[in-house]
Amino acid sequence: MAQVDTKAPRGKAARARKDETLPFSKTNYLIFLAGLAAIIFGYVDLARGGITIAPILLVVGYCVIVPIAILYRGRDSADQPSQDSAS
């Protein structure tokens, strides 16, 4: 008798159904923009001859702000108290 494949479907359709939400929230993009601004200002200052502020801005932008933007997760609605119960 033939065997029936009972495994989960593969391919684009399975991935599309898995999660249709964006991986980052508005807060993540704002933090990333702040990191991008620090990096741009660092390079601008470096081009003008700055040897003190430029490396600090670049290190903070690349090593602190951008990773925070990638790893940051906002609070879930389950963690926040409901306002309906307060009334």
C-alpha positions as CSV (number, residue, x, y, z in Angstrom):
1,M,0.0,0.0,0.0
2,A,1.3,3.5,-0.7
3,Q,2.4,5.7,2.1
4,V,0.9,9.1,2.6
5,D,3.2,12.0,3.4
6,T,1.9,13.6,6.6
7,K,4.7,16.1,7.0
8,A,4.0,19.8,7.1
9,P,3.9,21.5,3.8
10,R,7.1,23.1,2.6
11,G,7.9,26.1,0.5
12,K,6.7,29.6,0.1
13,A,3.1,29.0,1.2
14,A,4.2,27.4,4.5
15,R,6.5,30.3,5.3
16,A,3.9,32.9,4.4
17,R,1.3,31.4,6.8
18,K,3.9,31.0,9.6
19,D,4.2,34.7,10.5
20,E,2.8,37.6,8.5
21,T,3.8,40.3,10.9
22,L,6.9,42.5,10.5
23,P,9.8,41.4,12.7
24,F,10.5,45.0,13.9
25,S,8.2,47.6,15.5
26,K,8.2,51.3,15.0
27,T,10.4,51.6,18.1
28,N,13.1,49.4,16.5
29,Y,13.2,51.5,13.4
30,L,13.5,54.7,15.5
31,I,16.4,53.3,17.5
32,F,18.0,52.2,14.3
33,L,17.6,55.7,12.8
34,A,19.3,57.1,15.9
35,G,22.2,54.7,15.4
36,L,22.4,55.6,11.7
37,A,22.5,59.3,12.6
38,A,25.3,58.7,15.1
39,I,27.3,56.8,12.4
40,I,26.7,59.5,9.8
41,F,27.7,62.3,12.2
42,G,30.8,60.3,13.1
43,Y,31.9,60.0,9.5
44,V,31.1,63.7,8.8
45,D,33.2,64.7,11.9
46,L,36.0,62.3,10.8
47,A,36.1,63.9,7.3
48,R,36.4,67.3,9.0
49,G,39.4,66.1,10.9
50,G,37.9,65.3,14.2
51,I,39.9,62.7,16.1
52,T,38.0,62.7,19.4
53,I,34.3,62.8,18.8
54,A,34.2,60.9,15.5
55,P,35.5,57.5,16.9
56,I,33.3,57.8,19.9
57,L,30.2,58.3,17.7
58,L,31.2,55.5,15.3
59,V,31.8,53.0,18.1
60,V,28.6,54.0,19.9
61,G,26.6,53.8,16.7
62,Y,28.0,50.5,15.5
63,C,28.5,48.7,18.7
64,V,25.7,50.0,21.0
65,I,22.8,51.6,19.3
66,V,22.4,49.3,16.2
67,P,22.6,46.1,18.2
68,I,20.0,47.5,20.7
69,A,17.7,48.3,17.7
70,I,18.0,44.7,16.5
71,L,17.6,43.0,19.9
72,Y,14.9,45.4,21.4
73,R,11.5,43.9,22.0
74,G,8.7,46.0,23.3
75,R,6.4,45.0,26.0
76,D,3.6,42.5,25.2
77,S,0.0,43.5,25.7
78,A,-0.2,40.6,28.2
79,D,2.4,42.2,30.4
80,Q,0.6,45.6,30.6
81,P,-2.3,46.0,33.0
82,S,-5.7,46.5,31.5
83,Q,-7.3,49.9,31.9
84,D,-10.8,48.3,31.8
85,S,-10.2,46.6,35.2
86,A,-9.1,49.9,36.8
87,S,-12.5,51.5,36.3
